[in-house]
Amino acid sequence: MKHLTIDSELFTNNRNKLITNLLPNSIVMLFSPDEYPKNGDQQYKFRQNSNLYHLCGIAQEETILILASIKNQKRFDPMLFVKQIDEKQRIWHGEKHSIEEAKAISGIKDIKWHSEFDKFLNNISDAVENIYYLETPNIISFDNTKSSNCRRLDFIKNKYPNKKYISINSLIQEQRLIKQEIELEFLKKAVAITKDSYYRVLKSLKPNMMEYEIEAEITYEFLKQGANGHAYDPIVASGKNACILHYIENNKICKNGDLLLMDFGADYGYYAADCSRTIPVNGKFTSIQAKYYNAVFDVFEKAKKLYTPGNTINKINAKVEKWMEDEMIKLGLFTTEDVKKQDLENPLFKKYFPHGTAHFIGLDVHDVGTKDTVFKKGMVLSCEPGLYIEDKEIGIRIETDMLVEDEPIDLMADYPVRVEEIEEIMIKD
């Protein structure tokens, strides 16, 4: 699959949709997040705020986006403020976007340097009644102070106390939920790269390998194919480690006879894949492992059919939890009589299946949307039932990415997932 690029038309359309929902005499201000120092002369890898990226496509630090709806002006063109560097910075850190490059990427004609923002704000303040801002957690920076975004917003509120300040979050989130065609192409590319990394593991996993060796195989395939890297910290958990839901140490031995649970996904062009697979370290499921695995698989196959317009995450969770409870009874983990006597605030199935079945996926692996957001065509969500039995050192999760349609589409339908499919590939090599 060729390298994909996003036409600026996507970002232009996103901005136009947002502007139509603003109150008159309003301005939207979005700021990129801080860079954070890693050591004496290096920063952690920068990651643009997803909402800002959604509206302009600029992935570098010190970016400010301005959108406005001003009465008596038929049009107020969006403005973008980007970082200007001097020669010394260029030598040490390389080029940043020129004015022309920022125009081409974002589709915004009015580009200024970051240092000109305060002057602009002074000039427009009299015409503005409402200031929309991005509500973010009050993250404390490395030196125990507020983030620059929080400080900047505090400064603006103090300087212009008579303005009405409105969170823009809900408006942006609403339009991010339904993926446009080019966004689906990027998601599918991330899924395809993740598939190749999965095959790489299936063909290379052997007893006594370290978990981090498997992580390295995944990372290699991601970077080789042009992904930005991992969409999130990967979980490579063998044996009892698989019962730790967010295990990311990935530093234990993959022992003969154990299962290996992997939760991983590529980030391609800021769009995330999210996959979980559970496979036998030696290439062959034991009869007990296969029985537990197939219990999860049966629920997984039924759950995928639920990703239709009108459904919600909460409705899916309720059905999947009941199905998993039924499977647990069949497996002998507890009885129907036990269920009748259980504490409804702490149901028995939660011991073996403590997490939800679905979350939205997009620019973030846990993307915008709530458990009561009503599904519409074009939304993408995870489907991930699981079963965790600590005393048997077995953790199983099967996860795929689902596109909401009248007939839901499994974006990972060509991944090996059945016991027989997994074993055939692993034993062949």
N, C-alpha and C positions, 0 to 999 in steps of 0.2 A: 504494500500500500504506500502510495507516494506521500511526501511531506505535505501537510495541510497548512493553509494560511486562511485567515479570516479577513474578509473584505470589510472595509470601514462602514459599509452600509448597515451591517448588523448593529454597530454601536450607535450610528445615527438613528436608526429605527428605535432602539432602546431609549435613547434620550427623548425622542419625539413622543413616545408613549407616556413617559414620565411627566413631561412638561404639560400635557393635556390634563393631568390630574391635579395640578397645582392650583392653589388659591390665587386670585389676582394680586398683583403687587408683591410677588414672592420671589425669593432667591434660594437656590439650593447650593450649599457649599459642601464638597466632599474632599477630604484630605487623605493622602496616603499615610500608612502607618510609619512608625519610627524604624530606623535601623538600630540594631543592637550589637554592641561590641563583643567579639569572640575572644580576642586577645589584644596585645599591644598595637598591632597594625592591621587588624582584619575584623570585618563584621560578619555576623551570621548571614547566611544566604537570604536575600531580601525576597519577600513574597507580598505582592500587591494585595490590598483589600479587594475582596471579590466583588463587592458592590461598585466600587470605583472602576474596576476592570470591566465589568458588565456595561458600563456607560461610555468608556473611552478607549479601552484596549491598551492603555499605557501601563507597562509593567515595571516602571522604575520608581525609585524613591523621590521624595520632594515634589509630588504632583498634586495640583489642586484643580478640581473641576468646578466650574460655575455654570449653573442653569438658572434661567429666570423667566418669569411671566409678569411683565410690567404693563399696567393699564395704559391705554392710548398709544401703545407701541405694538404694531401688528406682529413684529418679530424682534426678539432679543436673542441674538446669536449666542450659542454656548461659547464659553471661554475656557482655555486650558493654560495653566501656569506650570512650566516644567523647569527642571534643574539646569542651571547654567554652570559650567565648570571652567576653571582657569587652566593654564598650560601645565602647572604642576600636578593638578588633580588628573588631568588627561594622561600624563606620563605614568602616574602610579596606578590609576584605576581604569584607564581606557575612556573611550568616547561615551557620551550620553546622547540622547536624541537631539538632533538639530530641530529648528523650528519647522523645516520642511518635512522631516521624518515624522514629527508629531502630528502634523496635518494629515499626512498620508495614512498613518495608522488609525487615527481617531475620527477622521472626517470633519474635524473642527477647523475652521479657517482662522479664527482669532486665537493665536498662540502667543503667550508672553512668558518672560522669564519669571521664575518663582519669586524673585526679589521685588517684583512690581505689584504683588498682591495687595499689600496694605494701602498703597496709593489708590488702587482700583476701588477698594472697599469704601474708602472715604468719599470717592466721587459718586458712588451709586447709593449710598446709604439713605439719602433723603427720599428716594423713590420707592423704598422697600418698606413694607409693613410686616411681612412674615419672613422668617429665616428658617429654612429647613436644614436640618443637620442629621448626620448619621449617628445614631445612638450606639455607642460601643461600651464594653466593660471598662471600668476605670482601672486600666492596667498600670501597675507601678513599674517604672523603668528600673534599669540596673542600678542607678544611683539613688533609689528610694524616693523618687519624685513622680508626679503624674506624667503620663505620656504627653508628648508635644501637642497631640490633637486635643486632649482634654484641657491643657493649658491654653491653647489657642481659642477654644470655644469659651472658656471662662473669661478670657480677655475680651472677646467680642461681646459677650453678654454684659460685661461691666461697662464697656464703652458705649453700647447701644441698648440700654436697659428698657427702653420703651417699645422695642420690637416684640412680636410674638414668636416664640421659638417652638418649632414643631418637628417631631421625629419623622424622618423620611423612610424609616425602616419598612413599615408595612407596605408602602407603595412600591418600593423596589422589590421586596420579597414576592409580592403578588405577581409581578411580571417576570421574575426569574424562574418561577415554578414550571411554566410550560416551555419546553425546549424548542427552539427554532431548528430548521433543517441543518444549518451549518454546525450548530451546537451538537446535534445528534451525530453528525459525522465525526466530530472530535471525540465524543464519548465512545463511539464505536471503534475509533482508532486506539484509544486507551484500552478498551476491552480486548482488541486484537493483540496488542503488545503484551497484555497481561496473560492472554492465552498462551503465547509463545513461551513466556517465562514459566508457566505451569508445566508445559510439555518438557521444558528443559529440566525441571525438578523431577518429573516422573521418570525421565531417562537417566538421571544422574544419582538419585538418592540410593544410598547403600547403608547398611548397619555400621555404626561407629563413626559416621560423619557427625560433625558438630552442627548444631542448629545454625550458627552463623555462616557456615559454608553454604547452606541452602539459601540463606538470605543473600549471600554473595552471588549465587547463580541467578537469582531473581533480579538483583540490581544490575548485573552485567547485561542481561537481556533488555531491561528497561533503557539503559543508557545507550546501548548499541543501536536501538531503534529510534533514538531521538526523543524519548520521553524526558520530562524535566526531572524524573526520579520517581520516588514513591509519593503517592497521594496522601499517605499517612505512614506512621511508623509501623513496619510490618510485624506481624506476629508469626513466629516460627516456633511452635510449641510441641515438643514430643512428650509422650507418656503423660504423667500427672500434670506437667506444665500446661497442658491443654485445658485444664479445669480452672486456670487463672484467665479470666476473660480478656484482660488487657496486658497479657504477658508480652514484654518486648525485650527482655534481656537477651534472649536467643543465644545462650552461651552453654547449653548442656549437650550431652551426647545423645544422639538418636540411636536408641538401643534396639537390638534385634527383637522383634516381637511386639514393639510398641507401635501405636498410631502416631502420625504427625499431623497436627492441625496447623494450617497456614491461612492467615488472613492478610491479603496483600492486594495492591492495585496500583497501576501506573497513573501518573499525572501527565497528560499530554495537552499542551497548550492551555493549561489551567483547568482542564476538565478531568474528572476523576473516575477511575474504575474502582470497583470494590468487590472482591472475590474472596470466598472462603472455601477451602477444600480440605478433606481429611483423608489421608492415604496411609497404607501400611509401610513401615520403614523397610521391611524386607520384601515388599512387593506382593505379599499374600495376606489377605484378611484371615484371621482365625474365625471359626464358626461363631464364637461369641461376639467378636468384633463385627462381623457381617450382620448378625442379628440386630445389634444396636444401631449399626449404620443404616440398615434398611428401614428401621423404624423411623429414623429422621428423614430418610429419602422419601418414604411414602407420604409423609406430611409435606415435605418440600414440593413434591409434584402436585399435590392438591392445592397448596397455598399459592402457587404461581397463577392459578386460574382466577384468583381473587382481585387481580390488579386491573380492574375495570372502572370506567367512569362512574362516579357516584359513591364509590367505596371510600373508606378512610383507614388510616393506620390503626386507630382504636378498634374498628370493626374487624380488621384482619387479625390483630392480636388476640381478640376474644375467641375467634374461630380456631386459630392455630394453637392457642393454649389448651382449648378443649380437646383438639385432636392429639396433641402431645400427651395430655393427661391420659387419654384412652390408650395410647401406645405404652405409657409407663405402667399402666395396670396390666396390660398383656405381658410386659417384660417382668412382672413380679416385683416392681419397685415399691408398690403399695397396692392396697385392695380397694374395691368399690366401697366397702364398709368404712375403710380409713377416710375416704373422701367425704363421706356423709358426716363424719365426726370432726373434720378438719376445722381449724381456725380460718375463717373466711378472709381475715386480714393477712394471713400468712399461709396461703394454700400449699399443699404438698408438692405440686408440680414445680413450684418456684425453686425448690432445692436442686432440681435437675435441669431446669430451663429458666434461668433467672433474668434473661434479657428479652427485649422486644424482637419482633419479626421484621420490622421495616423501618427505614428512614429514607428521606429524599436524597438524591444524588445529583450533582451538577458541578458547578465551579468549586464547591466544597464537597468532601466525601460525605459529611453530614450536612446536607444543604438546607436552605430555607424551607419552611413549612412546618406545620404542627401536626400533632396526632389526630386532630379533628379537621384538618384541611381536606376538603372534598376533592377526590381525584378527578382530573380532566385529562383528555387525550393529550399526549405529548409530555406528561410528567414521567420522571424516571425515579424508581425507588429500589431499594434492596429487598431481597426475600431471603431470610436467614434463620430457619429453625435450628435448634441445637439440642444436645443432650450431654450432660456432664455428670460423671459418676466417679467421685473422688476415690472411693475405696477400691475401685477397680482400675484406677489410673487411666480412665478413658474419657476423652473429651472429643465430641463430634460436632462440627458445624458445617453446614452446606449453604453457601450463599451465592446468589446470582443477582444480576441487575435487570430489572423489569421495566419495560416501556408500557405505559398505560394505554390500552386500546380496547375496543369492543372484544377483540380476541387478543389478550395480552401477549406481548412479544418478549421472549427471553433473549436478552442480548448476548448471553453466554451459552446458548443452546448447543453450540458445537464443542463445548468443553467436555472432556470425559468426566462422568459423574457416577455412573452405575458401578457397582462392585466389579462386575465382569469387564467393563471397559478399562477401568483403572488397572486391574491386574494384568490384562492383556498387554498393555503398553509397558508396564514395569517389568514383567517377567520376560518379555521379548528381548529386552536388553540386559 
